Amino acid sequence: MEHLYTKNDQEKKQLKTSPDKIRFLLNYSKSLHITKTGEMTFEGHLN
């Protein structure tokens, strides 16, 4: 995905993601629950 957000190779070298950030994003996406009913969509976080 880094090629979608960077324009050149210098910017790619500056991108550093820590394991803590990745773990946080994965846990966040696991807790997100989306329910679609007809025309409405409900989003909730499961605790």
C-alpha positions as CSV (number, residue, x, y, z in Angstrom):
1,M,0.0,0.0,0.0
2,E,2.9,2.4,0.4
3,H,3.1,2.9,-3.3
4,L,-0.5,4.4,-3.2
5,Y,0.6,7.1,-0.7
6,T,4.1,8.1,-1.8
7,K,5.3,9.8,-4.9
8,N,9.0,8.8,-4.9
9,D,11.5,6.4,-3.4
10,Q,12.7,8.9,-0.8
11,E,9.2,9.0,0.8
12,K,9.1,5.2,0.9
13,K,12.3,5.1,2.9
14,Q,10.9,7.4,5.5
15,L,7.8,5.2,6.2
16,K,8.3,3.2,9.3
17,T,5.5,1.4,11.0
18,S,5.9,0.0,14.5
19,P,4.5,-3.3,15.6
20,D,2.3,-1.5,18.2
21,K,0.6,0.5,15.5
22,I,-0.1,-2.6,13.4
23,R,-1.4,-4.4,16.4
24,F,-3.7,-1.5,17.3
25,L,-5.1,-1.3,13.8
26,L,-5.7,-5.0,13.6
27,N,-7.5,-5.1,17.0
28,Y,-9.6,-2.1,16.0
29,S,-10.7,-3.8,12.8
30,K,-11.5,-7.0,14.7
31,S,-13.7,-5.1,17.1
32,L,-15.7,-3.2,14.5
33,H,-19.1,-4.8,13.7
34,I,-21.2,-3.5,10.8
35,T,-24.9,-4.4,10.5
36,K,-26.8,-3.5,7.3
37,T,-30.5,-3.4,7.4
38,G,-32.3,-2.2,4.3
39,E,-31.0,1.3,3.5
40,M,-29.4,1.8,6.9
41,T,-26.0,0.8,8.2
42,F,-25.1,0.5,11.9
43,E,-21.5,0.5,13.1
44,G,-20.5,-0.7,16.5
45,H,-17.4,-1.7,18.5
46,L,-17.6,-4.9,20.4
47,N,-15.9,-4.7,23.8
